[in-house]
Amino acid sequence: MSSTTYTADAQRTSTLLPMMIIGVLFFIMGFFTWLNGPLISFVKVAFTLDDINAFLVPFAFYVSYFVLALPAGAVLKRTGMKKGMVLGLFIMALGAAVFGEFVRIRVYSGALTGLFVIGAGLSLLQTASNPYISILGPIESAAQRIALMGICNKVAGALAPLAFGALVMTGIDAFLGQMSAMAQGPAREALLNQFAARVFWPYMVLAGLLVVLAIWIVFSSLPEIKPSGANSERSIGHGKGGIFSFPHLWLGVLCLFLYVGVEVMAGDAINTYGQGFGLPLTMTSHFTTYTMFSMLVGYLVGSALIPRFISQQRYLAVSAVLGVLFAIGALVTHSYTSVAFVAALGFANAMMWPAIFPLAIKGLGSHTELGSALLIMGIVGGALLPQVFVHLKQYIDFQLAFVIVIVPCYLYILYYGLRGHNVGSHAG
C-alpha cells in the first residue's frame, strides 16, 4: 500500500511542472486567439472597412493553421516538442511586431500578414502542446487535463478583450461621432492614423514578452515525451498501418474543423452579431468576454464530471445537443437576450476541444505528430465558417444566417461523440 501511494505521489509531482508550463502556453494562445473579436471592430474603424473585409482578420489568422500545420508536424519530428514550442513563440513574437508596425502605418495587407505569422507560430505551438498534454497521463483522462489548460486559455480570452478595450477602444463612440462630422481630407486621415497607432506599443510589448517566455522554456526542465511509446496503437487494437488506416482520426479532423468554426462564431462573431441589433460599439466590443466566461464555467463543470461521472465522448454528445438548443434560443429572441444565448454557446463549446482531440489521436502511436498536425489543420474552420456567415447575412436575416451555419456543425459533433470516435477501433 505504501509503495503504491509513493508511486502515485511521485507521478503527480512529475507532471505538475510540465502542466504549469503548458498552462502558461495555453494562456498565451488564448490571449492572442481571442483578440480577434475586438480586432474585427477595431480594423473596421481604423481602416474604414465593411464587415466582409473586416472578417479577413480571423480568416488570415486561422487559415495559417491549414497552411502550416503539416510543416509544423514535420518540424516537431526533427526538433521534438519542447524545442518546437520555443520556435513557435519566437515566430509569434515576429508576427506581433509585424502586425503592430503595419497597423501603425495603416497598411491592411501588412497587418493581415502579421496575423498570419502569429497564426503560424500558434500552429506550431498547438501541434506540440495539445498532444503533449493529452499523453502526459492516461488518455482516458486527457479531457480533464485539456480542460485545465482550457481554463488557462479562456481566462486569457476573457482578459484580452478587456485589456484591448482599455488600451485601444477607450472613447470609441465619441471618436466615431467626431469622424462622422469630418469631411474626407488630411485632418480626417491624421485622426485615423492616431487611432490606429494605439495598438503599436501594446503589440511591441507582447512581442517582447513572447521572446522572454521562449528563453525561459529553453532553460526550463520541461521533459520530452515520445508519442510512439505513450500513445500505443495497441490501445485501440490496431495493427500496423499508415495514417489512412485510422478512420476515427479523419472523422475527428472534420469534427474539429466544425467545432472551431462554431467556437469562433460564438467568440469572435458575437460582436458583429450584437451590432446587427443596433447595440452600441462600446458594449459589443466586450461581448467576446461574456462568451469566454461562459466557456470557463463549462470547463469547470466538465472537468468536475469527466471522467468520474461521464465519459469524454458522452459529454461531447451532450454538449452538441446544448449547442443546438442555445442556437435555437438565439434565433427566437432579440437584442441582449439573443446575444446572451450566443454567449451561452461558450458553455456548450467548452469541453468539445478537450474531448475531440484525445479521442481523435488515441492509438496513433508513431503517427501521433502527423495526426496532431492534421487536427490542427482543422482549425481552418475558424477562418471559413465566419466567412460563410458574413456573406450569407448580406442576403438573409443575420440571426437566421447564424443558425443555418452552426446547427449542422453541432449535429455532426453529436455524431462523432456517439459513434464517429470509435470507427475503426478493434479494442475490446
C-alpha positions in Angstrom: 0.0 0.0 0.0 2.7 2.5 1.0 4.7 1.6 -2.2 1.6 2.3 -4.4 0.9 5.6 -2.6 4.5 6.8 -3.2 4.4 6.0 -6.9 1.2 7.9 -7.3 2.5 10.9 -5.4 5.7 10.8 -7.5 3.8 10.7 -10.7 1.6 13.7 -9.7 4.8 15.6 -8.8 6.5 14.7 -12.0 3.6 16.0 -14.1 2.9 19.2 -12.1 5.7 21.3 -13.5 5.0 20.3 -17.2 1.4 21.1 -16.7 2.2 24.5 -15.2 4.5 25.4 -18.2 2.0 24.1 -20.7 -0.7 26.1 -18.8 1.3 29.3 -19.4 1.5 28.5 -23.1 -2.3 27.9 -23.3 -2.8 31.3 -21.6 -0.7 32.9 -24.3 -2.5 31.1 -27.1 -5.9 32.2 -25.6 -4.8 35.8 -25.3 -3.8 36.1 -28.9 -6.7 34.0 -30.3 -9.5 35.9 -28.6 -8.1 39.3 -29.5 -9.6 38.7 -33.0 -13.1 39.6 -31.9 -12.3 43.1 -30.8 -9.8 43.4 -33.6 -12.6 43.0 -36.1 -14.3 46.1 -34.6 -11.0 47.9 -34.5 -10.0 47.4 -38.1 -13.4 48.4 -39.3 -12.8 51.8 -37.8 -9.0 52.2 -38.4 -9.1 51.0 -42.0 -12.7 52.1 -42.8 -13.8 48.6 -43.8 -17.1 46.8 -44.3 -17.9 43.6 -42.5 -16.7 41.3 -45.2 -13.2 42.9 -45.3 -13.0 43.2 -41.5 -13.7 39.5 -41.2 -10.4 38.9 -43.1 -8.9 39.3 -39.6 -10.0 35.8 -38.4 -9.5 34.4 -41.9 -5.8 35.4 -42.1 -5.3 34.2 -38.5 -6.9 30.8 -38.8 -6.0 29.9 -42.4 -2.4 29.8 -41.3 -3.2 26.7 -39.3 -4.3 24.9 -42.5 -1.2 26.0 -44.5 1.4 25.4 -41.8 0.1 22.6 -39.6 1.7 19.8 -41.7 5.0 21.6 -41.9 4.7 22.1 -38.1 4.3 18.3 -37.7 7.4 17.7 -39.8 9.4 20.3 -37.7 8.3 18.6 -34.5 9.6 15.3 -35.8 13.1 16.9 -36.1 13.1 19.2 -33.1 11.0 17.4 -30.5 8.0 19.0 -28.8 9.9 21.3 -26.4 12.1 23.0 -29.0 9.1 23.2 -31.3 7.2 25.2 -28.6 10.1 27.6 -28.3 10.3 28.1 -32.0 6.6 28.8 -32.1 6.9 31.5 -29.5 9.7 33.2 -31.5 7.6 33.1 -34.6 4.6 34.6 -32.7 6.8 37.4 -31.5 7.9 38.3 -35.0 4.2 38.3 -36.1 3.2 40.6 -33.3 5.9 43.1 -34.2 4.9 43.0 -37.9 1.2 43.5 -37.1 1.9 46.4 -34.8 4.1 48.2 -37.3 1.8 47.7 -40.3 -1.3 48.8 -38.3 0.6 51.9 -37.2 1.2 52.9 -40.8 -2.3 51.7 -41.8 -1.3 49.1 -44.4 -4.1 46.5 -44.1 -2.4 43.8 -46.2 0.7 44.1 -44.0 -1.4 43.9 -40.8 -3.1 40.7 -42.1 0.4 39.3 -42.9 1.3 39.9 -39.2 -1.8 38.0 -38.1 -0.9 35.1 -40.5 2.6 34.9 -38.9 1.1 34.9 -35.4 -1.1 32.1 -36.5 1.9 30.3 -37.9 3.6 30.4 -34.6 0.5 29.3 -32.9 0.1 26.3 -35.3 3.5 25.1 -34.2 2.6 25.7 -30.5 -0.8 24.0 -30.8 0.6 21.0 -32.7 3.1 20.4 -29.9 1.2 21.3 -26.8 -2.1 19.6 -27.4 -0.7 16.0 -27.9 1.8 16.7 -25.2 -0.8 17.4 -22.5 -3.0 14.6 -24.0 -0.4 11.9 -23.4 1.2 13.4 -20.3 -1.1 11.0 -18.4 -3.7 8.3 -19.2 -5.6 9.1 -22.5 -8.9 8.3 -20.8 -8.5 11.4 -18.5 -7.0 13.6 -21.2 -10.1 15.7 -21.5 -9.8 16.6 -17.8 -6.2 17.8 -18.3 -7.0 19.7 -21.5 -9.9 21.3 -19.6 -7.5 22.6 -17.1 -5.4 24.0 -20.0 -8.6 25.4 -21.4 -9.3 27.3 -18.2 -5.9 29.0 -18.7 -6.8 29.6 -22.3 -10.2 31.1 -21.6 -9.1 33.2 -18.6 -6.7 34.9 -21.1 -9.6 35.0 -23.6 -11.8 36.8 -21.1 -9.0 39.3 -20.2 -7.9 40.0 -23.8 -11.0 42.0 -24.9 -11.0 43.9 -21.6 -7.3 44.8 -22.0 -7.8 45.7 -25.6 -10.8 47.8 -24.8 -9.0 49.7 -22.1 -5.8 50.3 -24.1 -7.3 50.8 -27.6 -11.0 51.3 -27.7 -11.5 53.8 -25.0 -13.8 56.6 -26.1 -14.6 54.9 -29.4 -18.2 56.1 -29.6 -17.1 59.7 -29.2 -14.3 59.1 -31.7 -16.9 57.7 -34.3 -19.1 60.8 -33.7 -16.1 63.1 -34.4 -15.2 61.1 -37.5 -18.7 61.3 -38.9 -18.7 65.1 -38.5 -15.5 65.4 -40.5 -15.2 65.6 -44.3 -12.7 63.5 -46.2 -9.2 65.0 -46.1 -5.8 65.2 -44.4 -7.3 66.1 -41.0 -9.6 63.0 -41.0 -6.7 60.8 -42.2 -4.5 62.2 -39.4 -7.1 61.3 -36.8 -7.4 57.8 -38.2 -3.6 57.4 -38.1 -3.6 58.5 -34.5 -6.3 55.9 -33.6 -4.6 53.1 -35.5 -1.3 53.8 -33.7 -2.9 52.9 -30.4 -2.1 49.2 -31.0 1.6 49.7 -31.7 3.1 49.7 -28.3 0.8 47.0 -26.8 1.9 44.6 -29.6 5.5 45.5 -29.2 5.3 44.7 -25.5 3.6 41.4 -26.3 6.4 40.6 -28.8 9.0 41.2 -26.1 7.1 39.1 -23.6 6.9 36.2 -26.0 10.7 36.3 -26.5 11.2 36.2 -22.7 8.9 33.3 -22.4 10.7 31.4 -25.1 14.0 31.9 -23.4 12.5 30.7 -20.1 11.2 27.5 -21.6 14.6 26.8 -23.2 16.2 26.7 -19.7 13.2 25.0 -18.0 13.2 21.3 -17.0 10.2 20.6 -19.3 10.7 16.9 -20.2 10.5 15.5 -23.7 7.8 12.9 -24.4 7.9 10.3 -27.1 4.3 9.8 -28.5 5.1 6.4 -30.0 5.6 5.0 -26.6 3.0 6.9 -24.6 0.1 6.5 -27.1 0.4 3.0 -28.4 -1.7 1.7 -31.3 -2.4 -1.4 -29.2 -4.8 0.7 -27.1 -7.3 0.6 -29.9 -6.5 -2.9 -31.2 -4.8 -1.5 -34.2 -2.1 -3.4 -36.1 0.5 -1.9 -38.5 -0.8 0.7 -41.0 -0.4 4.2 -42.3 -2.2 7.3 -41.3 -5.1 6.5 -43.6 -5.8 3.3 -41.6 -7.3 5.4 -38.7 -10.8 6.5 -39.7 -11.5 7.9 -36.3 -8.7 10.4 -36.9 -10.1 11.7 -40.2 -13.6 11.9 -38.8 -12.1 13.8 -35.9 -10.4 16.3 -38.2 -13.7 17.2 -39.7 -15.2 17.3 -36.2 -12.5 19.7 -35.1 -12.9 21.8 -38.2 -16.6 22.3 -37.5 -16.1 22.8 -33.8 -13.5 25.6 -34.2 -15.9 27.2 -36.7 -18.7 27.4 -34.1 -16.3 28.4 -31.4 -15.2 31.4 -33.4 -18.7 32.2 -34.4 -19.7 32.4 -30.7 -16.5 34.1 -29.6 -15.5 36.5 -32.4 -18.6 37.0 -34.5 -20.7 37.8 -31.4 -19.6 41.4 -31.6 -20.9 41.7 -35.2 -24.0 39.8 -34.2 -24.8 42.3 -31.4 -24.2 45.2 -33.8 -27.0 43.7 -36.0 -29.4 44.7 -33.3 -28.0 48.3 -33.3 -26.3 47.9 -30.0 -23.5 50.5 -29.3 -19.9 49.6 -30.1 -18.8 50.3 -26.5 -21.0 47.3 -25.4 -20.4 44.9 -28.3 -16.6 45.2 -28.1 -16.8 43.4 -24.8 -19.2 40.6 -25.9 -16.3 38.2 -26.5 -15.5 38.3 -22.8 -19.0 37.0 -22.0 -18.5 34.0 -24.2 -15.2 33.4 -22.5 -16.7 33.5 -19.1 -19.4 31.1 -20.3 -16.6 28.7 -21.5 -14.9 29.0 -18.2 -18.0 27.8 -16.4 -18.2 25.0 -18.9 -14.6 23.9 -18.3 -15.2 23.9 -14.5 -18.3 21.7 -14.9 -16.8 19.4 -17.4 -13.5 18.9 -15.6 -15.5 18.0 -12.4 -17.6 15.5 -14.3 -15.1 13.8 -16.6 -14.2 11.0 -16.3 -15.6 10.3 -12.9 -19.3 10.6 -13.8 -19.4 10.7 -17.6 -17.0 9.7 -20.3 -15.4 12.4 -22.6 -17.2 11.1 -25.6 -20.7 11.1 -23.9 -20.1 14.6 -22.6 -19.2 15.7 -26.2 -22.6 14.5 -27.3 -24.4 16.3 -24.5 -22.5 19.5 -25.4 -23.6 19.2 -29.0 -27.2 19.0 -28.0 -26.8 22.1 -25.8 -25.3 23.9 -28.8 -28.4 23.2 -30.9 -30.7 24.3 -28.1 -28.8 27.6 -27.4 -28.7 28.3 -31.2 -32.5 28.0 -31.4 -32.8 30.2 -28.4 -30.7 32.9 -30.1 -32.9 32.7 -33.2 -36.3 33.1 -31.4 -35.2 36.0 -29.1 -33.8 39.5 -29.8 -31.4 42.1 -28.6 -29.4 41.4 -25.4 -31.4 38.1 -24.8 -30.4 36.8 -28.1 -26.7 37.8 -27.5 -26.9 36.0 -24.2 -27.8 32.8 -25.9 -24.9 33.2 -28.3 -22.6 33.8 -25.3 -24.1 30.7 -23.7 -22.7 28.7 -26.6 -19.4 29.1 -24.9 -20.7 26.7 -22.2 -21.7 24.2 -24.8 -18.4 24.5 -26.7 -16.1 24.4 -23.6 -15.4 20.7 -23.4 -15.5 20.0 -27.2 -11.9 20.5 -27.9 -10.8 18.7 -24.7 -12.9 15.7 -25.9 -12.3 15.7 -29.6 -8.5 16.0 -29.6 -7.7 13.0 -27.4 -10.4 10.9 -29.0 -9.0 11.6 -32.4 -5.3 10.9 -31.6 -6.0 7.9 -29.4 -3.9 4.9 -30.5 -2.0 6.7 -33.3 1.4 5.6 -31.9 4.3 6.8 -34.2 1.7 8.7 -36.2 0.8 11.0 -33.3 2.7 14.1 -34.5 1.2 13.8 -38.0 -2.3 13.1 -36.6 -2.0 16.1 -34.4 -0.9 18.3 -37.3 -3.9 17.1 -39.3 -6.2 18.1 -36.4 -4.5 21.5 -36.1 -5.2 21.9 -39.9 -8.9 21.6 -38.9 -8.6 24.9 -37.1 -9.1 26.5 -40.5 -12.8 26.1 -39.7 -12.4 29.3 -37.7 -11.4 31.0 -40.9 -14.1 29.6 -43.2 -17.3 29.3 -41.2 -17.4 33.0 -40.1 -16.8 33.9 -43.8 -19.9 31.9 -44.7 -21.9 33.7 -42.1 -20.7 37.2 -43.0 -21.5 36.6 -46.7 -24.8 34.9 -46.0 -26.1 37.7 -43.8 -25.9 40.0 -46.8 -28.9 38.2 -48.3 -30.9 36.9 -45.3 -31.6 37.9 -41.7 -28.4 37.7 -39.7 -29.9 35.7 -36.9 -31.2 33.1 -39.4 -27.8 33.1 -41.1 -26.1 32.4 -37.8 -28.2 29.4 -37.0 -28.0 28.0 -40.6 -24.2 28.0 -40.2 -23.8 26.5 -36.8 -26.7 23.9 -36.2 -25.4 21.4 -38.9 -22.0 21.6 -37.2 -23.4 20.7 -33.8 -25.3 17.8 -35.4 -22.1 16.3 -36.8 -20.3 16.8 -33.5 -23.1 14.9 -31.9 -22.5 12.0 -34.3 -18.8 12.0 -33.5 -19.5 11.9 -29.8 -21.9 9.0 -30.2 -20.2 6.9 -32.8 -17.6 8.6 -35.0 -14.8 8.5 -32.4 -15.0 4.7 -32.3 -15.0 3.9 -36.1 -12.1 1.6 -36.9 -11.3 0.7 -33.3 -11.0 -3.0 -32.6 -10.1 -2.9 -28.9 -12.3 -4.9 -26.6 
